[in-house]
Amino acid sequence: MAVKLRMPPILRPQVGGAREVEATGETLGDVLDDVFARFPGVREQIVDADGNLNRFVNVYVSNEDVRLGDGLSTTVPDGSTVIVLPAMAGG
């Protein structure tokens, strides 16, 4: 299944400057593994050492926050868009 993964500006240098990369997989974990295989520099920005989503990154599949659902097990339908956003903090 082909999906589009939108990259935030901070991660674009690790994916050759692309705003979006195409990836395949049935779950978010599969999609991310596909991206990490081609662009290993983004791995540590998206997942922690245990392979869980980094707490400073928000990930959405078809505009749904995966943390409120099945996390890395979230099904990613063909043609979906996955959005990776750094978490915002401020004061």
PDB file of N, CA, C and O in Angstrom, chain B, residues numbered from 101:
ATOM      1  N   MET B 101       0.840  -1.182   0.000  1.00  0.00           N
ATOM      2  CA  MET B 101       0.000   0.000   0.000  1.00  0.00           C
ATOM      3  C   MET B 101       0.881   1.241   0.000  1.00  0.00           C
ATOM      4  O   MET B 101       1.827   1.331   0.783  1.00  0.00           O
ATOM      5  N   ALA B 102       0.587   2.175  -0.852  1.00  0.00           N
ATOM      6  CA  ALA B 102       1.361   3.413  -0.918  1.00  0.00           C
ATOM      7  C   ALA B 102       0.650   4.520  -0.145  1.00  0.00           C
ATOM      8  O   ALA B 102      -0.552   4.740  -0.300  1.00  0.00           O
ATOM      9  N   VAL B 103       1.422   5.206   0.688  1.00  0.00           N
ATOM     10  CA  VAL B 103       0.912   6.341   1.441  1.00  0.00           C
ATOM     11  C   VAL B 103       1.924   7.475   1.325  1.00  0.00           C
ATOM     12  O   VAL B 103       3.074   7.259   0.943  1.00  0.00           O
ATOM     13  N   LYS B 104       1.485   8.673   1.657  1.00  0.00           N
ATOM     14  CA  LYS B 104       2.376   9.826   1.675  1.00  0.00           C
ATOM     15  C   LYS B 104       2.661  10.186   3.122  1.00  0.00           C
ATOM     16  O   LYS B 104       1.753  10.244   3.951  1.00  0.00           O
ATOM     17  N   LEU B 105       3.921  10.425   3.413  1.00  0.00           N
ATOM     18  CA  LEU B 105       4.332  10.824   4.744  1.00  0.00           C
ATOM     19  C   LEU B 105       4.841  12.253   4.643  1.00  0.00           C
ATOM     20  O   LEU B 105       5.867  12.504   4.010  1.00  0.00           O
ATOM     21  N   ARG B 106       4.127  13.197   5.266  1.00  0.00           N
ATOM     22  CA  ARG B 106       4.519  14.607   5.242  1.00  0.00           C
ATOM     23  C   ARG B 106       5.549  14.849   6.345  1.00  0.00           C
ATOM     24  O   ARG B 106       5.352  14.483   7.503  1.00  0.00           O
ATOM     25  N   MET B 107       6.638  15.469   5.946  1.00  0.00           N
ATOM     26  CA  MET B 107       7.731  15.717   6.865  1.00  0.00           C
ATOM     27  C   MET B 107       7.752  17.178   7.293  1.00  0.00           C
ATOM     28  O   MET B 107       7.553  18.067   6.465  1.00  0.00           O
ATOM     29  N   PRO B 108       7.993  17.439   8.583  1.00  0.00           N
ATOM     30  CA  PRO B 108       8.107  18.828   9.023  1.00  0.00           C
ATOM     31  C   PRO B 108       9.435  19.416   8.527  1.00  0.00           C
ATOM     32  O   PRO B 108      10.366  18.668   8.227  1.00  0.00           O
ATOM     33  N   PRO B 109       9.526  20.736   8.439  1.00  0.00           N
ATOM     34  CA  PRO B 109      10.758  21.361   7.943  1.00  0.00           C
ATOM     35  C   PRO B 109      12.031  20.898   8.655  1.00  0.00           C
ATOM     36  O   PRO B 109      13.082  20.781   8.025  1.00  0.00           O
ATOM     37  N   ILE B 110      11.946  20.637   9.939  1.00  0.00           N
ATOM     38  CA  ILE B 110      13.133  20.239  10.691  1.00  0.00           C
ATOM     39  C   ILE B 110      13.686  18.877  10.260  1.00  0.00           C
ATOM     40  O   ILE B 110      14.875  18.611  10.436  1.00  0.00           O
ATOM     41  N   LEU B 111      12.839  18.019   9.699  1.00  0.00           N
ATOM     42  CA  LEU B 111      13.285  16.687   9.271  1.00  0.00           C
ATOM     43  C   LEU B 111      13.565  16.591   7.773  1.00  0.00           C
ATOM     44  O   LEU B 111      14.079  15.575   7.306  1.00  0.00           O
ATOM     45  N   ARG B 112      13.242  17.609   7.036  1.00  0.00           N
ATOM     46  CA  ARG B 112      13.414  17.552   5.583  1.00  0.00           C
ATOM     47  C   ARG B 112      14.864  17.356   5.133  1.00  0.00           C
ATOM     48  O   ARG B 112      15.089  16.670   4.136  1.00  0.00           O
ATOM     49  N   PRO B 113      15.852  17.925   5.821  1.00  0.00           N
ATOM     50  CA  PRO B 113      17.232  17.657   5.380  1.00  0.00           C
ATOM     51  C   PRO B 113      17.582  16.157   5.390  1.00  0.00           C
ATOM     52  O   PRO B 113      18.362  15.699   4.555  1.00  0.00           O
ATOM     53  N   GLN B 114      17.010  15.402   6.327  1.00  0.00           N
ATOM     54  CA  GLN B 114      17.291  13.962   6.410  1.00  0.00           C
ATOM     55  C   GLN B 114      16.611  13.164   5.309  1.00  0.00           C
ATOM     56  O   GLN B 114      16.965  12.006   5.086  1.00  0.00           O
ATOM     57  N   VAL B 115      15.635  13.757   4.612  1.00  0.00           N
ATOM     58  CA  VAL B 115      14.944  13.057   3.519  1.00  0.00           C
ATOM     59  C   VAL B 115      15.201  13.762   2.186  1.00  0.00           C
ATOM     60  O   VAL B 115      14.359  13.751   1.288  1.00  0.00           O
ATOM     61  N   GLY B 116      16.368  14.367   2.079  1.00  0.00           N
ATOM     62  CA  GLY B 116      16.754  15.014   0.825  1.00  0.00           C
ATOM     63  C   GLY B 116      15.993  16.284   0.519  1.00  0.00           C
ATOM     64  O   GLY B 116      15.919  16.700  -0.637  1.00  0.00           O
ATOM     65  N   GLY B 117      15.422  16.911   1.547  1.00  0.00           N
ATOM     66  CA  GLY B 117      14.702  18.157   1.367  1.00  0.00           C
ATOM     67  C   GLY B 117      13.240  18.000   0.971  1.00  0.00           C
ATOM     68  O   GLY B 117      12.538  18.991   0.769  1.00  0.00           O
ATOM     69  N   ALA B 118      12.781  16.757   0.861  1.00  0.00           N
ATOM     70  CA  ALA B 118      11.402  16.516   0.419  1.00  0.00           C
ATOM     71  C   ALA B 118      10.381  16.914   1.475  1.00  0.00           C
ATOM     72  O   ALA B 118      10.574  16.682   2.669  1.00  0.00           O
ATOM     73  N   ARG B 119       9.301  17.511   1.018  1.00  0.00           N
ATOM     74  CA  ARG B 119       8.172  17.839   1.904  1.00  0.00           C
ATOM     75  C   ARG B 119       7.374  16.578   2.215  1.00  0.00           C
ATOM     76  O   ARG B 119       6.825  16.438   3.308  1.00  0.00           O
ATOM     77  N   GLU B 120       7.313  15.666   1.256  1.00  0.00           N
ATOM     78  CA  GLU B 120       6.605  14.397   1.406  1.00  0.00           C
ATOM     79  C   GLU B 120       7.474  13.271   0.867  1.00  0.00           C
ATOM     80  O   GLU B 120       8.229  13.449  -0.089  1.00  0.00           O
ATOM     81  N   VAL B 121       7.352  12.112   1.499  1.00  0.00           N
ATOM     82  CA  VAL B 121       7.982  10.906   0.959  1.00  0.00           C
ATOM     83  C   VAL B 121       6.902   9.847   0.842  1.00  0.00           C
ATOM     84  O   VAL B 121       5.979   9.790   1.655  1.00  0.00           O
ATOM     85  N   GLU B 122       7.025   9.023  -0.161  1.00  0.00           N
ATOM     86  CA  GLU B 122       6.078   7.935  -0.337  1.00  0.00           C
ATOM     87  C   GLU B 122       6.614   6.719   0.402  1.00  0.00           C
ATOM     88  O   GLU B 122       7.819   6.465   0.413  1.00  0.00           O
ATOM     89  N   ALA B 123       5.711   5.977   1.017  1.00  0.00           N
ATOM     90  CA  ALA B 123       6.102   4.786   1.766  1.00  0.00           C
ATOM     91  C   ALA B 123       5.018   3.736   1.613  1.00  0.00           C
ATOM     92  O   ALA B 123       3.914   4.022   1.150  1.00  0.00           O
ATOM     93  N   THR B 124       5.352   2.512   2.012  1.00  0.00           N
ATOM     94  CA  THR B 124       4.381   1.426   1.948  1.00  0.00           C
ATOM     95  C   THR B 124       4.291   0.751   3.299  1.00  0.00           C
ATOM     96  O   THR B 124       5.224   0.800   4.101  1.00  0.00           O
ATOM     97  N   GLY B 125       3.154   0.120   3.540  1.00  0.00           N
ATOM     98  CA  GLY B 125       2.935  -0.618   4.771  1.00  0.00           C
ATOM     99  C   GLY B 125       1.474  -0.656   5.130  1.00  0.00           C
ATOM    100  O   GLY B 125       0.693   0.202   4.719  1.00  0.00           O
ATOM    101  N   GLU B 126       1.112  -1.659   5.902  1.00  0.00           N
ATOM    102  CA  GLU B 126      -0.281  -1.797   6.336  1.00  0.00           C
ATOM    103  C   GLU B 126      -0.560  -1.059   7.631  1.00  0.00           C
ATOM    104  O   GLU B 126      -1.684  -0.622   7.876  1.00  0.00           O
ATOM    105  N   THR B 127       0.482  -0.919   8.473  1.00  0.00           N
ATOM    106  CA  THR B 127       0.331  -0.209   9.745  1.00  0.00           C
ATOM    107  C   THR B 127       1.304   0.961   9.771  1.00  0.00           C
ATOM    108  O   THR B 127       2.213   1.041   8.945  1.00  0.00           O
ATOM    109  N   LEU B 128       1.111   1.862  10.718  1.00  0.00           N
ATOM    110  CA  LEU B 128       2.024   2.984  10.866  1.00  0.00           C
ATOM    111  C   LEU B 128       3.443   2.478  11.116  1.00  0.00           C
ATOM    112  O   LEU B 128       4.398   3.029  10.567  1.00  0.00           O
ATOM    113  N   GLY B 129       3.594   1.450  11.928  1.00  0.00           N
ATOM    114  CA  GLY B 129       4.919   0.884  12.179  1.00  0.00           C
ATOM    115  C   GLY B 129       5.581   0.406  10.905  1.00  0.00           C
ATOM    116  O   GLY B 129       6.775   0.630  10.706  1.00  0.00           O
ATOM    117  N   ASP B 130       4.817  -0.257  10.031  1.00  0.00           N
ATOM    118  CA  ASP B 130       5.350  -0.727   8.743  1.00  0.00           C
ATOM    119  C   ASP B 130       5.781   0.454   7.872  1.00  0.00           C
ATOM    120  O   ASP B 130       6.850   0.431   7.262  1.00  0.00           O
ATOM    121  N   VAL B 131       4.942   1.478   7.824  1.00  0.00           N
ATOM    122  CA  VAL B 131       5.232   2.656   7.013  1.00  0.00           C
ATOM    123  C   VAL B 131       6.518   3.328   7.508  1.00  0.00           C
ATOM    124  O   VAL B 131       7.389   3.686   6.716  1.00  0.00           O
ATOM    125  N   LEU B 132       6.618   3.490   8.824  1.00  0.00           N
ATOM    126  CA  LEU B 132       7.813   4.123   9.376  1.00  0.00           C
ATOM    127  C   LEU B 132       9.054   3.273   9.128  1.00  0.00           C
ATOM    128  O   LEU B 132      10.117   3.810   8.818  1.00  0.00           O
ATOM    129  N   ASP B 133       8.933   1.955   9.258  1.00  0.00           N
ATOM    130  CA  ASP B 133      10.078   1.076   8.973  1.00  0.00           C
ATOM    131  C   ASP B 133      10.553   1.249   7.536  1.00  0.00           C
ATOM    132  O   ASP B 133      11.755   1.245   7.273  1.00  0.00           O
ATOM    133  N   ASP B 134       9.609   1.402   6.602  1.00  0.00           N
ATOM    134  CA  ASP B 134       9.966   1.626   5.204  1.00  0.00           C
ATOM    135  C   ASP B 134      10.741   2.932   5.059  1.00  0.00           C
ATOM    136  O   ASP B 134      11.749   2.990   4.355  1.00  0.00           O
ATOM    137  N   VAL B 135      10.268   3.970   5.724  1.00  0.00           N
ATOM    138  CA  VAL B 135      10.948   5.269   5.666  1.00  0.00           C
ATOM    139  C   VAL B 135      12.322   5.181   6.327  1.00  0.00           C
ATOM    140  O   VAL B 135      13.299   5.697   5.785  1.00  0.00           O
ATOM    141  N   PHE B 136      12.409   4.535   7.486  1.00  0.00           N
ATOM    142  CA  PHE B 136      13.684   4.432   8.195  1.00  0.00           C
ATOM    143  C   PHE B 136      14.717   3.639   7.394  1.00  0.00           C
ATOM    144  O   PHE B 136      15.913   3.920   7.476  1.00  0.00           O
ATOM    145  N   ALA B 137      14.267   2.660   6.627  1.00  0.00           N
ATOM    146  CA  ALA B 137      15.186   1.869   5.807  1.00  0.00           C
ATOM    147  C   ALA B 137      15.842   2.743   4.738  1.00  0.00           C
ATOM    148  O   ALA B 137      17.006   2.543   4.391  1.00  0.00           O
ATOM    149  N   ARG B 138      15.093   3.702   4.226  1.00  0.00           N
ATOM    150  CA  ARG B 138      15.627   4.579   3.172  1.00  0.00           C
ATOM    151  C   ARG B 138      16.266   5.848   3.714  1.00  0.00           C
ATOM    152  O   ARG B 138      17.185   6.398   3.107  1.00  0.00           O
ATOM    153  N   PHE B 139      15.775   6.309   4.862  1.00  0.00           N
ATOM    154  CA  PHE B 139      16.261   7.550   5.460  1.00  0.00           C
ATOM    155  C   PHE B 139      16.548   7.318   6.947  1.00  0.00           C
ATOM    156  O   PHE B 139      15.793   7.790   7.796  1.00  0.00           O
ATOM    157  N   PRO B 140      17.619   6.603   7.272  1.00  0.00           N
ATOM    158  CA  PRO B 140      17.883   6.231   8.668  1.00  0.00           C
ATOM    159  C   PRO B 140      18.047   7.420   9.609  1.00  0.00           C
ATOM    160  O   PRO B 140      17.865   7.276  10.817  1.00  0.00           O
ATOM    161  N   GLY B 141      18.384   8.582   9.081  1.00  0.00           N
ATOM    162  CA  GLY B 141      18.586   9.758   9.925  1.00  0.00           C
ATOM    163  C   GLY B 141      17.330  10.262  10.610  1.00  0.00           C
ATOM    164  O   GLY B 141      17.430  11.013  11.580  1.00  0.00           O
ATOM    165  N   VAL B 142      16.156   9.877  10.144  1.00  0.00           N
ATOM    166  CA  VAL B 142      14.924  10.364  10.772  1.00  0.00           C
ATOM    167  C   VAL B 142      14.453   9.465  11.913  1.00  0.00           C
ATOM    168  O   VAL B 142      13.604   9.867  12.709  1.00  0.00           O
ATOM    169  N   ARG B 143      14.999   8.256  11.996  1.00  0.00           N
ATOM    170  CA  ARG B 143      14.550   7.303  13.019  1.00  0.00           C
ATOM    171  C   ARG B 143      14.586   7.899  14.427  1.00  0.00           C
ATOM    172  O   ARG B 143      13.577   7.885  15.131  1.00  0.00           O
ATOM    173  N   GLU B 144      15.726   8.415  14.835  1.00  0.00           N
ATOM    174  CA  GLU B 144      15.859   8.897  16.207  1.00  0.00           C
ATOM    175  C   GLU B 144      15.012  10.134  16.494  1.00  0.00           C
ATOM    176  O   GLU B 144      14.789  10.481  17.654  1.00  0.00           O
ATOM    177  N   GLN B 145      14.546  10.791  15.453  1.00  0.00           N
ATOM    178  CA  GLN B 145      13.673  11.948  15.636  1.00  0.00           C
ATOM    179  C   GLN B 145      12.209  11.545  15.821  1.00  0.00           C
ATOM    180  O   GLN B 145      11.418  12.307  16.377  1.00  0.00           O
ATOM    181  N   ILE B 146      11.853  10.357  15.358  1.00  0.00           N
ATOM    182  CA  ILE B 146      10.449   9.937  15.394  1.00  0.00           C
ATOM    183  C   ILE B 146      10.179   8.874  16.456  1.00  0.00           C
ATOM    184  O   ILE B 146       9.128   8.896  17.097  1.00  0.00           O
ATOM    185  N   VAL B 147      11.110   7.949  16.647  1.00  0.00           N
ATOM    186  CA  VAL B 147      10.926   6.909  17.666  1.00  0.00           C
ATOM    187  C   VAL B 147      12.072   6.941  18.662  1.00  0.00           C
ATOM    188  O   VAL B 147      13.168   7.412  18.355  1.00  0.00           O
ATOM    189  N   ASP B 148      11.801   6.430  19.869  1.00  0.00           N
ATOM    190  CA  ASP B 148      12.835   6.384  20.894  1.00  0.00           C
ATOM    191  C   ASP B 148      13.664   5.101  20.760  1.00  0.00           C
ATOM    192  O   ASP B 148      13.468   4.323  19.827  1.00  0.00           O
ATOM    193  N   ALA B 149      14.568   4.895  21.680  1.00  0.00           N
ATOM    194  CA  ALA B 149      15.473   3.734  21.628  1.00  0.00           C
ATOM    195  C   ALA B 149      14.733   2.406  21.705  1.00  0.00           C
ATOM    196  O   ALA B 149      15.238   1.389  21.230  1.00  0.00           O
ATOM    197  N   ASP B 150      13.529   2.404  22.305  1.00  0.00           N
ATOM    198  CA  ASP B 150      12.730   1.188  22.412  1.00  0.00           C
ATOM    199  C   ASP B 150      11.817   0.972  21.213  1.00  0.00           C
ATOM    200  O   ASP B 150      11.096  -0.024  21.154  1.00  0.00           O
ATOM    201  N   GLY B 151      11.843   1.905  20.246  1.00  0.00           N
ATOM    202  CA  GLY B 151      11.007   1.778  19.057  1.00  0.00           C
ATOM    203  C   GLY B 151       9.617   2.347  19.208  1.00  0.00           C
ATOM    204  O   GLY B 151       8.773   2.164  18.330  1.00  0.00           O
ATOM    205  N   ASN B 152       9.358   3.045  20.328  1.00  0.00           N
ATOM    206  CA  ASN B 152       8.057   3.683  20.545  1.00  0.00           C
ATOM    207  C   ASN B 152       8.102   5.109  20.006  1.00  0.00           C
ATOM    208  O   ASN B 152       9.173   5.707  19.892  1.00  0.00           O
ATOM    209  N   LEU B 153       6.931   5.646  19.677  1.00  0.00           N
ATOM    210  CA  LEU B 153       6.895   7.028  19.197  1.00  0.00           C
ATOM    211  C   LEU B 153       7.516   7.950  20.226  1.00  0.00           C
ATOM    212  O   LEU B 153       7.217   7.863  21.417  1.00  0.00           O
ATOM    213  N   ASN B 154       8.380   8.833  19.759  1.00  0.00           N
ATOM    214  CA  ASN B 154       9.016   9.818  20.614  1.00  0.00           C
ATOM    215  C   ASN B 154       7.931  10.727  21.194  1.00  0.00           C
ATOM    216  O   ASN B 154       7.010  11.131  20.484  1.00  0.00           O
ATOM    217  N   ARG B 155       8.041  11.040  22.457  1.00  0.00           N
ATOM    218  CA  ARG B 155       6.987  11.854  23.084  1.00  0.00           C
ATOM    219  C   ARG B 155       6.973  13.290  22.591  1.00  0.00           C
ATOM    220  O   ARG B 155       6.022  14.023  22.862  1.00  0.00           O
ATOM    221  N   PHE B 156       8.006  13.706  21.874  1.00  0.00           N
ATOM    222  CA  PHE B 156       8.063  15.072  21.359  1.00  0.00           C
ATOM    223  C   PHE B 156       7.625  15.168  19.906  1.00  0.00           C
ATOM    224  O   PHE B 156       7.846  16.187  19.251  1.00  0.00           O
ATOM    225  N   VAL B 157       7.000  14.099  19.398  1.00  0.00           N
ATOM    226  CA  VAL B 157       6.521  14.076  18.021  1.00  0.00           C
ATOM    227  C   VAL B 157       5.065  13.634  18.014  1.00  0.00           C
ATOM    228  O   VAL B 157       4.699  12.662  18.674  1.00  0.00           O
ATOM    229  N   ASN B 158       4.247  14.347  17.271  1.00  0.00           N
ATOM    230  CA  ASN B 158       2.855  13.954  17.082  1.00  0.00           C
ATOM    231  C   ASN B 158       2.718  13.370  15.685  1.00  0.00           C
ATOM    232  O   ASN B 158       3.262  13.910  14.722  1.00  0.00           O
ATOM    233  N   VAL B 159       1.985  12.258  15.577  1.00  0.00           N
ATOM    234  CA  VAL B 159       1.797  11.603  14.289  1.00  0.00           C
ATOM    235  C   VAL B 159       0.306  11.423  14.048  1.00  0.00           C
ATOM    236  O   VAL B 159      -0.433  10.983  14.928  1.00  0.00           O
ATOM    237  N   TYR B 160      -0.121  11.770  12.838  1.00  0.00           N
ATOM    238  CA  TYR B 160      -1.524  11.678  12.456  1.00  0.00           C
ATOM    239  C   TYR B 160      -1.661  10.820  11.208  1.00  0.00           C
ATOM    240  O   TYR B 160      -0.877  10.947  10.268  1.00  0.00           O
ATOM    241  N   VAL B 161      -2.650   9.957  11.205  1.00  0.00           N
ATOM    242  CA  VAL B 161      -3.002   9.175  10.023  1.00  0.00           C
ATOM    243  C   VAL B 161      -4.396   9.617   9.633  1.00  0.00           C
ATOM    244  O   VAL B 161      -5.345   9.469  10.402  1.00  0.00           O
ATOM    245  N   SER B 162      -4.512  10.162   8.433  1.00  0.00           N
ATOM    246  CA  SER B 162      -5.789  10.699   7.952  1.00  0.00           C
ATOM    247  C   SER B 162      -6.404  11.650   8.979  1.00  0.00           C
ATOM    248  O   SER B 162      -7.592  11.570   9.289  1.00  0.00           O
ATOM    249  N   ASN B 163      -5.571  12.548   9.497  1.00  0.00           N
ATOM    250  CA  ASN B 163      -5.956  13.590  10.454  1.00  0.00           C
ATOM    251  C   ASN B 163      -6.349  13.078  11.833  1.00  0.00           C
ATOM    252  O   ASN B 163      -6.892  13.842  12.631  1.00  0.00           O
ATOM    253  N   GLU B 164      -6.093  11.809  12.139  1.00  0.00           N
ATOM    254  CA  GLU B 164      -6.397  11.245  13.454  1.00  0.00           C
ATOM    255  C   GLU B 164      -5.096  11.028  14.222  1.00  0.00           C
ATOM    256  O   GLU B 164      -4.169  10.401  13.709  1.00  0.00           O
ATOM    257  N   ASP B 165      -5.023  11.545  15.449  1.00  0.00           N
ATOM    258  CA  ASP B 165      -3.849  11.394  16.302  1.00  0.00           C
ATOM    259  C   ASP B 165      -3.689   9.922  16.682  1.00  0.00           C
ATOM    260  O   ASP B 165      -4.571   9.349  17.323  1.00  0.00           O
ATOM    261  N   VAL B 166      -2.576   9.311  16.294  1.00  0.00           N
ATOM    262  CA  VAL B 166      -2.394   7.873  16.547  1.00  0.00           C
ATOM    263  C   VAL B 166      -2.239   7.558  18.023  1.00  0.00           C
ATOM    264  O   VAL B 166      -2.474   6.422  18.435  1.00  0.00           O
ATOM    265  N   ARG B 167      -1.853   8.532  18.826  1.00  0.00           N
ATOM    266  CA  ARG B 167      -1.724   8.301  20.279  1.00  0.00           C
ATOM    267  C   ARG B 167      -3.087   8.030  20.921  1.00  0.00           C
ATOM    268  O   ARG B 167      -3.170   7.385  21.966  1.00  0.00           O
ATOM    269  N   LEU B 168      -4.141   8.521  20.294  1.00  0.00           N
ATOM    270  CA  LEU B 168      -5.490   8.306  20.819  1.00  0.00           C
ATOM    271  C   LEU B 168      -6.088   7.003  20.300  1.00  0.00           C
ATOM    272  O   LEU B 168      -7.194   6.622  20.684  1.00  0.00           O
ATOM    273  N   GLY B 169      -5.363   6.338  19.442  1.00  0.00           N
ATOM    274  CA  GLY B 169      -5.832   5.087  18.846  1.00  0.00           C
ATOM    275  C   GLY B 169      -4.873   3.953  19.138  1.00  0.00           C
ATOM    276  O   GLY B 169      -4.579   3.644  20.293  1.00  0.00           O
ATOM    277  N   ASP B 170      -4.387   3.336  18.063  1.00  0.00           N
ATOM    278  CA  ASP B 170      -3.555   2.142  18.192  1.00  0.00           C
ATOM    279  C   ASP B 170      -2.062   2.407  18.050  1.00  0.00           C
ATOM    280  O   ASP B 170      -1.289   1.460  17.900  1.00  0.00           O
ATOM    281  N   GLY B 171      -1.637   3.662  18.091  1.00  0.00           N
ATOM    282  CA  GLY B 171      -0.217   3.970  18.015  1.00  0.00           C
ATOM    283  C   GLY B 171       0.417   3.412  16.760  1.00  0.00           C
ATOM    284  O   GLY B 171      -0.109   3.607  15.664  1.00  0.00           O
ATOM    285  N   LEU B 172       1.546   2.715  16.898  1.00  0.00           N
ATOM    286  CA  LEU B 172       2.256   2.160  15.762  1.00  0.00           C
ATOM    287  C   LEU B 172       1.473   1.053  15.069  1.00  0.00           C
ATOM    288  O   LEU B 172       1.787   0.692  13.934  1.00  0.00           O
ATOM    289  N   SER B 173       0.461   0.509  15.735  1.00  0.00           N
ATOM    290  CA  SER B 173      -0.380  -0.531  15.135  1.00  0.00           C
ATOM    291  C   SER B 173      -1.542   0.039  14.332  1.00  0.00           C
ATOM    292  O   SER B 173      -2.349  -0.714  13.786  1.00  0.00           O
ATOM    293  N   THR B 174      -1.633   1.358  14.259  1.00  0.00           N
ATOM    294  CA  THR B 174      -2.705   2.016  13.513  1.00  0.00           C
ATOM    295  C   THR B 174      -2.668   1.575  12.058  1.00  0.00           C
ATOM    296  O   THR B 174      -1.620   1.627  11.413  1.00  0.00           O
ATOM    297  N   THR B 175      -3.808   1.144  11.544  1.00  0.00           N
ATOM    298  CA  THR B 175      -3.922   0.765  10.138  1.00  0.00           C
ATOM    299  C   THR B 175      -3.790   2.014   9.277  1.00  0.00           C
ATOM    300  O   THR B 175      -4.368   3.059   9.577  1.00  0.00           O
ATOM    301  N   VAL B 176      -3.017   1.885   8.198  1.00  0.00           N
ATOM    302  CA  VAL B 176      -2.808   2.995   7.271  1.00  0.00           C
ATOM    303  C   VAL B 176      -3.368   2.570   5.912  1.00  0.00           C
ATOM    304  O   VAL B 176      -2.696   1.874   5.152  1.00  0.00           O
ATOM    305  N   PRO B 177      -4.604   2.991   5.606  1.00  0.00           N
ATOM    306  CA  PRO B 177      -5.204   2.610   4.329  1.00  0.00           C
ATOM    307  C   PRO B 177      -4.421   3.152   3.135  1.00  0.00           C
ATOM    308  O   PRO B 177      -3.794   4.208   3.215  1.00  0.00           O
ATOM    309  N   ASP B 178      -4.467   2.419   2.035  1.00  0.00           N
ATOM    310  CA  ASP B 178      -3.821   2.833   0.801  1.00  0.00           C
ATOM    311  C   ASP B 178      -4.280   4.243   0.430  1.00  0.00           C
ATOM    312  O   ASP B 178      -5.473   4.546   0.472  1.00  0.00           O
ATOM    313  N   GLY B 179      -3.339   5.087   0.073  1.00  0.00           N
ATOM    314  CA  GLY B 179      -3.667   6.451  -0.320  1.00  0.00           C
ATOM    315  C   GLY B 179      -3.740   7.435   0.831  1.00  0.00           C
ATOM    316  O   GLY B 179      -3.980   8.622   0.613  1.00  0.00           O
ATOM    317  N   SER B 180      -3.536   6.964   2.051  1.00  0.00           N
ATOM    318  CA  SER B 180      -3.602   7.842   3.221  1.00  0.00           C
ATOM    319  C   SER B 180      -2.431   8.808   3.259  1.00  0.00           C
ATOM    320  O   SER B 180      -1.423   8.634   2.573  1.00  0.00           O
ATOM    321  N   THR B 181      -2.600   9.828   4.081  1.00  0.00           N
ATOM    322  CA  THR B 181      -1.514  10.757   4.363  1.00  0.00           C
ATOM    323  C   THR B 181      -1.167  10.630   5.836  1.00  0.00           C
ATOM    324  O   THR B 181      -2.039  10.689   6.703  1.00  0.00           O
ATOM    325  N   VAL B 182       0.115  10.457   6.104  1.00  0.00           N
ATOM    326  CA  VAL B 182       0.636  10.419   7.470  1.00  0.00           C
ATOM    327  C   VAL B 182       1.368  11.726   7.677  1.00  0.00           C
ATOM    328  O   VAL B 182       2.215  12.106   6.869  1.00  0.00           O
ATOM    329  N   ILE B 183       1.043  12.418   8.762  1.00  0.00           N
ATOM    330  CA  ILE B 183       1.665  13.702   9.067  1.00  0.00           C
ATOM    331  C   ILE B 183       2.494  13.562  10.328  1.00  0.00           C
ATOM    332  O   ILE B 183       2.011  13.069  11.348  1.00  0.00           O
ATOM    333  N   VAL B 184       3.743  13.996  10.257  1.00  0.00           N
ATOM    334  CA  VAL B 184       4.653  13.984  11.401  1.00  0.00           C
ATOM    335  C   VAL B 184       4.862  15.445  11.804  1.00  0.00           C
ATOM    336  O   VAL B 184       5.286  16.266  10.991  1.00  0.00           O
ATOM    337  N   LEU B 185       4.563  15.756  13.055  1.00  0.00           N
ATOM    338  CA  LEU B 185       4.725  17.132  13.552  1.00  0.00           C
ATOM    339  C   LEU B 185       5.489  17.115  14.865  1.00  0.00           C
ATOM    340  O   LEU B 185       5.185  16.318  15.753  1.00  0.00           O
ATOM    341  N   PRO B 186       6.477  17.988  14.993  1.00  0.00           N
ATOM    342  CA  PRO B 186       7.118  18.106  16.300  1.00  0.00           C
ATOM    343  C   PRO B 186       6.119  18.701  17.276  1.00  0.00           C
ATOM    344  O   PRO B 186       5.368  19.611  16.924  1.00  0.00           O
ATOM    345  N   ALA B 187       6.109  18.194  18.494  1.00  0.00           N
ATOM    346  CA  ALA B 187       5.219  18.729  19.518  1.00  0.00           C
ATOM    347  C   ALA B 187       5.640  20.154  19.837  1.00  0.00           C
ATOM    348  O   ALA B 187       6.830  20.468  19.866  1.00  0.00           O
ATOM    349  N   MET B 188       4.666  21.007  20.074  1.00  0.00           N
ATOM    350  CA  MET B 188       4.948  22.405  20.366  1.00  0.00           C
ATOM    351  C   MET B 188       4.849  22.644  21.869  1.00  0.00           C
ATOM    352  O   MET B 188       3.972  22.108  22.547  1.00  0.00           O
ATOM    353  N   ALA B 189       5.755  23.446  22.360  1.00  0.00           N
ATOM    354  CA  ALA B 189       5.720  23.838  23.771  1.00  0.00           C
ATOM    355  C   ALA B 189       5.987  25.350  23.796  1.00  0.00           C
ATOM    356  O   ALA B 189       6.608  25.909  22.892  1.00  0.00           O
ATOM    357  N   GLY B 190       5.521  25.954  24.808  1.00  0.00           N
ATOM    358  CA  GLY B 190       5.755  27.391  24.875  1.00  0.00           C
ATOM    359  C   GLY B 190       5.297  27.948  26.193  1.00  0.00           C
ATOM    360  O   GLY B 190       4.795  27.240  27.066  1.00  0.00           O
ATOM    361  N   GLY B 191       5.481  29.185  26.299  1.00  0.00           N
ATOM    362  CA  GLY B 191       5.084  29.803  27.551  1.00  0.00           C
ATOM    363  C   GLY B 191       5.040  31.282  27.408  1.00  0.00           C
ATOM    364  O   GLY B 191       4.723  31.986  28.367  1.00  0.00           O
TER     365      GLY B 191
END
